[in-house]
Amino acid sequence: MSTIRVSDDVKERLRDLKRDDESFNDLLDRLSRSEKDVEAIAESLPPVDDEDIQQMDEARERLNESLEERR
């Protein structure tokens, strides 16, 4: 185990980023993952087909419309 010194401001920002079920160690591990780690995770997911893309586009459009109505 190691100790890392951070300012109170940084600690507050980290606390805001931390999920309820996460320790600070888990948070720092999540934030420090490399782009290659993310690519490896993405490669393990099933492929996205045209129907999935269409559904995501439609959901995004509905969300944008809903946000516009709230303005």
C-alpha positions in Angstrom: 0.0 0.0 0.0 1.2 3.5 -0.8 0.1 7.0 0.2 -0.5 9.6 -2.4 -0.8 13.2 -1.3 -3.4 15.4 -3.1 -4.8 18.8 -2.3 -8.2 19.1 -0.8 -9.6 20.5 -4.1 -8.3 17.4 -6.0 -9.7 15.1 -3.3 -13.1 16.8 -3.7 -13.0 16.4 -7.5 -12.1 12.7 -7.1 -14.9 12.2 -4.6 -17.3 13.7 -7.1 -16.1 11.2 -9.7 -16.2 8.2 -7.4 -19.1 5.9 -7.8 -21.0 4.9 -4.6 -19.7 1.3 -4.7 -16.1 2.4 -5.5 -13.1 2.9 -3.2 -10.6 5.6 -4.1 -8.3 2.8 -5.3 -11.0 1.5 -7.6 -11.6 5.0 -8.9 -7.9 5.7 -9.7 -7.7 2.3 -11.3 -10.7 3.1 -13.6 -9.4 6.5 -14.4 -5.9 5.3 -15.2 -6.8 2.6 -17.7 -5.0 3.0 -20.9 -6.6 3.5 -24.3 -5.5 -0.1 -25.1 -7.4 -1.4 -22.1 -10.6 0.3 -23.5 -9.9 -1.1 -27.0 -9.6 -4.6 -25.5 -12.9 -4.2 -23.7 -14.6 -2.9 -26.9 -13.2 -5.7 -28.9 -14.8 -8.2 -26.5 -18.3 -6.7 -27.1 -20.6 -8.1 -29.8 -20.6 -6.2 -33.1 -23.1 -3.5 -33.7 -25.3 -3.9 -36.8 -27.2 -1.4 -38.9 -30.4 -2.0 -36.9 -28.6 -1.3 -33.6 -27.2 1.9 -35.1 -30.7 3.0 -36.4 -32.2 2.3 -32.9 -29.4 4.4 -31.3 -30.0 7.2 -33.8 -33.7 7.2 -33.1 -33.2 7.2 -29.3 -30.8 10.1 -29.7 -33.3 12.1 -31.8 -36.1 11.4 -29.2 -33.7 12.6 -26.4 -32.8 15.7 -28.3 -36.4 16.5 -29.0 -37.3 16.1 -25.4 -34.4 18.4 -24.3 -35.5 21.0 -26.8 -39.1 20.9 -25.4 -37.7 21.6 -21.9 -35.9 24.8 -23.0 
